[in-house]
């Protein structure tokens, strides 16, 4: 499904979009992240999305590519890199988000709307919420409201589904629907919801 560009006028573009990818753990954020990157590059080659991995879980941008080639090796590396939040980590990532001046930055955070994540995201501009349970959206809406983040999308991660669903945009301009089977190692860049989300982000 293609979103109507007349409703997503380029006149409203922000010079520096810093979009948080948030939602509960085990929703498939890392899979969506990799698919979204590919979809954005295909749609607009002069816009390269810069990703900041803001969770100390060891699952950086390298993980999806590595997992596709060697799942056991990728899991072992993730285990080796996994750490806990520390003040130094939070300050470092928060500074990265604040100082980044690229056209499009996506900040992949951990699965809890914690104080650490609030500090990391305080200089972001937007948020995409992904959750297996739509009832979890509310706590992330509160997170967004507290940080003055514009909600770009609220997407249900339907692991057992076989199709994506995309609902019509309404006045709040939030993309809503579902994406199916976000499984590690799969290329989801061609999924209808990923395509719609990429277009929606590019024309914010």
Secondary structure by P-SEA (a helix, b strand, c coil): cccccccccccccccccccccccccccaaaaaaaaaaaaaaaacccbbbbbbbccccccccaaaaaaaacaaaaaaaaaaacccccaaaaaaaaaaaaaccccbbbbbbcccccaaaaaaaccccbbbbbcccccaaaaaaaaaaaacccccbbbbbccccccccccccccccccccccccccccccccccaaaaaaaaaaaac
